[in-house]
Every structure is written in C-alpha cells, then in structure tokens.
Amino acid sequence: MKKYPVVLLSGIAVAALIFNSCNKQTALKPLTPNLPSQKYDYESVMSNSVLQASGSNVPFNNMVSNAGATLGRVLFYDPRLSINNSVSCGNCHKQQYGFADNTALSIGYKGQKGTRNALALINSSTKASFFWDGRASTLEEQALMPVVNHAEMGMERLDVLTKKLAVISYYPQLFEDAFGSAEITEQEISYAIAQFVRSIVSTNSKFDVNSQNFTPQERRGMELFIDKFQCANCHRGENFGGAPLADTYFNEGAPSGVSIQNISNIGLDVQYADRGVGSLLNNSKLNGDFVIPSLRNVALTAPYMHDGRFATLEEAVDHYSTGILPNANLDPFLLQPNFFFNPSLPAQPVKMNMTDEEKQSLVAFLQTLTDNTLATNPKYSNPFK
C-alpha cells in the first residue's frame, strides 16, 4: 500500500488541530455586569467646554445617551466579543493607563503580539480620524474593526457575534433600553461602543482646574512647550492633539478625495519598517506618517509612539531634543529653518538640544495634563469586576 494517503491525513489532522487550538474558546466564569439601578450620567459630559472648544464631532444619528453608553460599557469590557472569549476592548484600552495599553505591542486573542501600540481613547469626539494610520474616520466605523480583525479579536463574521450576544440573558434588555428594540444588530453594537468611548472625557487635570497654582517648573515647561520648542504647532488646542491644518499643508501626497487629518512624520527612523499612512494609501510621500495623538493623560499612557519604543516621557522628550532623524518625509515643523530660505540645501532635522532643566520642565508640564479622576471613575470601569 502506498503511504502518501497517511501523510495527507496526518497533515489534515495537524491543520485541524492548529485551527481548533486557535479558535478554542476560553472557559469563562459566569459574567453578569454589576450596573447601578440608576444609570450613570454620560450625556452631560458631551457639553463640556473642552470638547466644544476643540470642535466636538458627534453624529446626529448616534448622540450619547445614558442607556446607549451603559450598553457600550458592557460591550467594551465583554471578552465574548472575541472569537474565543479571551480578550475585550478593555484588555488593550485600560482605564488606569488613560485607556491606552501599558505594553508596547498589544496582545491579540491568540496570545500573540500585535504590530502597534494601542492609542488612548480620550476625548474621541474631537478627533478626525482613528488608529495610528487614520484608517477610520468615525468612532462608529472604528468600534468593530478590532473585533473583526483576524489577529486582534478574531470575530471575522459579525453575524456570529450578534447570535452569540442574543442568547445572553441581559443583552436584549440593554439593547431595548438603548435603541428601543431587543433585536441585536451589528450597527447597534458599533453605535453603543462608540457612545461609551465618546463619553470618556478628560477635563479635570491640574491644567484644567488649577493652572494658577502651577509650580515655577510647570509654568516654565508650558512656556517652553508653546514658545521656544513650539510643541503646540502639532499638539495644539484644548485637546493637545493634531489640527485639520495638517490635512492640506503636511500631506500633499494624499490621493484626491482622501482626507486623513492630523498626521505627521516625526523622524523616528530614516526608513520605517511600518510605513503608517504610506502603507494604507500606497503612497511613498506619506511613509512614516502617523496620527498625532492627544497629550491629555500622557503621563499615564506609556509606552509612547506607534510601536511603543519609548518607555518614559523622558525618553520621548529626548527624541525631540537630539533624536529626530532625517527622513525624506519629515514634518516641515521639524526641519532646520535654513531649509526654507534655501530649499536647494539638503533637508536636515532640527536639533533642539534641550538642557536637562528644560527637559525636566517639559515633563513637569506634561504631567499637569493628567486627569486622575478619569482613571478611577466607576462609570468607566469594568462592570464585570
């Protein structure tokens, strides 16, 4: 008898074993959310002056409601949104770390490392694009992308998810409270998660409520941030994030009809292994461009940059002091001024050459942007604990 059928069958068995191990469901203890009898107030935070000053962008067909954000909170922390019940949105966006991840590369449902650091989910209604490469333009679009991603949460068929949630006792009532129907749909899942994330608002930092009592070092850091080092050119406004100006001025290489706002190349590498927006749009002029993150709660959101390469704020500040590399697509704000007067000269990155005192002052100012109440507020916490 020929032996190749045995080899073939063995290969099929191995493949099946691998498939089953990847999709094997994690045994869960009974999960029942502990929700207050009177819903938390999520609606009023959306009228906050910081959001309004930053240009809050909330769609009329998905305004934040207390019931909708309550449902979103439960979904956000439910590991059953992953194919094997192992990870939730909250695994990579941790409240105590400013809704960012404290590991450089977030871990997916199979236990493997991802390719990027998880961005903080703070004041999201002020943002024009989401993810490091800006591939989602709304929170509603963003909400389910990690869920269906084959490496992050693995729920590649959303009809499987809706059926999975429909047989869990408390979800039909939560959906009815939020949307007027017990039917569970893909759109309503994304809408509810978007409402909860949109309600995560940071406006109670020392900068917001007690800036008149800044220490001399903190005040010095703010002056350096705004004036001498002009960090506010990119980290601007009440939210200390990017500005729509970047869409037209910095990113002339974007294809017609494509609008990805608030992105910049900060010279982390001469050649980027992760091309960022350049890869998304297949445009070499945008290689190394990534979304400009908000600096609110930045003291909580380490490690920093799209790949989590900097473990501390001090390391991140050092990059801008002496570490900016001469990338071909470097942000104009980070080029030496003489390039603008004589474009025939090779474009070279600016060297800010900060003193130790200046670095320490900048870090002290950045720490004033921390909203510790947000990191412990029960209405944003895991309801399954």
Rosetta blueprint (number, residue, H / E / L):
1 M L
2 K L
3 K L
4 Y H
5 P H
6 V H
7 V H
8 L H
9 L H
10 S H
11 G H
12 I H
13 A H
14 V H
15 A H
16 A H
17 L H
18 I H
19 F H
20 N H
21 S H
22 C H
23 N H
24 K L
25 Q L
26 T L
27 A L
28 L L
29 K L
30 P L
31 L L
32 T L
33 P L
34 N L
35 L L
36 P L
37 S L
38 Q L
39 K L
40 Y L
41 D L
42 Y L
43 E L
44 S H
45 V H
46 M H
47 S H
48 N L
49 S H
50 V H
51 L H
52 Q H
53 A H
54 S H
55 G L
56 S L
57 N L
58 V L
59 P L
60 F H
61 N H
62 N H
63 M L
64 V L
65 S L
66 N H
67 A H
68 G H
69 A H
70 T H
71 L H
72 G H
73 R H
74 V H
75 L H
76 F H
77 Y H
78 D L
79 P H
80 R H
81 L H
82 S L
83 I L
84 N L
85 N L
86 S L
87 V L
88 S L
89 C H
90 G H
91 N H
92 C H
93 H L
94 K E
95 Q H
96 Q H
97 Y H
98 G L
99 F L
100 A E
101 D L
102 N L
103 T L
104 A L
105 L L
106 S L
107 I E
108 G L
109 Y L
110 K L
111 G L
112 Q L
113 K E
114 G L
115 T L
116 R L
117 N L
118 A L
119 L L
120 A L
121 L L
122 I L
123 N L
124 S H
125 S H
126 T H
127 K L
128 A L
129 S L
130 F E
131 F L
132 W L
133 D L
134 G L
135 R L
136 A E
137 S L
138 T L
139 L H
140 E H
141 E H
142 Q H
143 A H
144 L L
145 M H
146 P H
147 V H
148 V H
149 N L
150 H L
151 A L
152 E L
153 M L
154 G L
155 M L
156 E L
157 R L
158 L H
159 D H
160 V H
161 L H
162 T H
163 K H
164 K H
165 L H
166 A H
167 V L
168 I L
169 S L
170 Y L
171 Y H
172 P H
173 Q H
174 L H
175 F H
176 E H
177 D H
178 A H
179 F H
180 G L
181 S L
182 A L
183 E L
184 I L
185 T L
186 E H
187 Q H
188 E H
189 I H
190 S H
191 Y H
192 A H
193 I H
194 A H
195 Q H
196 F H
197 V H
198 R H
199 S L
200 I L
201 V L
202 S L
203 T L
204 N L
205 S L
206 K H
207 F H
208 D H
209 V H
210 N L
211 S H
212 Q H
213 N H
214 F L
215 T L
216 P H
217 Q H
218 E H
219 R H
220 R H
221 G H
222 M H
223 E H
224 L H
225 F H
226 I H
227 D H
228 K H
229 F L
230 Q L
231 C H
232 A H
233 N H
234 C L
235 H L
236 R E
237 G L
238 E L
239 N L
240 F L
241 G E
242 G L
243 A L
244 P L
245 L H
246 A H
247 D H
248 T H
249 Y H
250 F L
251 N L
252 E L
253 G L
254 A L
255 P L
256 S L
257 G L
258 V L
259 S L
260 I L
261 Q L
262 N L
263 I E
264 S E
265 N L
266 I L
267 G L
268 L L
269 D L
270 V L
271 Q L
272 Y L
273 A L
274 D L
275 R L
276 G E
277 V H
278 G H
279 S H
280 L H
281 L H
282 N L
283 N L
284 S H
285 K H
286 L H
287 N L
288 G L
289 D E
290 F E
291 V E
292 I L
293 P L
294 S L
295 L L
296 R L
297 N L
298 V L
299 A L
300 L L
301 T L
302 A L
303 P L
304 Y E
305 M L
306 H L
307 D L
308 G L
309 R L
310 F E
311 A L
312 T L
313 L H
314 E H
315 E H
316 A H
317 V H
318 D H
319 H H
320 Y H
321 S H
322 T H
323 G H
324 I L
325 L L
326 P L
327 N L
328 A L
329 N L
330 L L
331 D L
332 P H
333 F H
334 L H
335 L E
336 Q L
337 P L
338 N H
339 F H
340 F H
341 F H
342 N L
343 P L
344 S L
345 L L
346 P L
347 A L
348 Q L
349 P E
350 V L
351 K L
352 M L
353 N L
354 M L
355 T L
356 D H
357 E H
358 E H
359 K H
360 Q H
361 S H
362 L H
363 V H
364 A H
365 F H
366 L H
367 Q H
368 T L
369 L L
370 T L
371 D L
372 N H
373 T H
374 L H
375 A H
376 T H
377 N L
378 P H
379 K H
380 Y H
381 S L
382 N L
383 P L
384 F L
385 K L
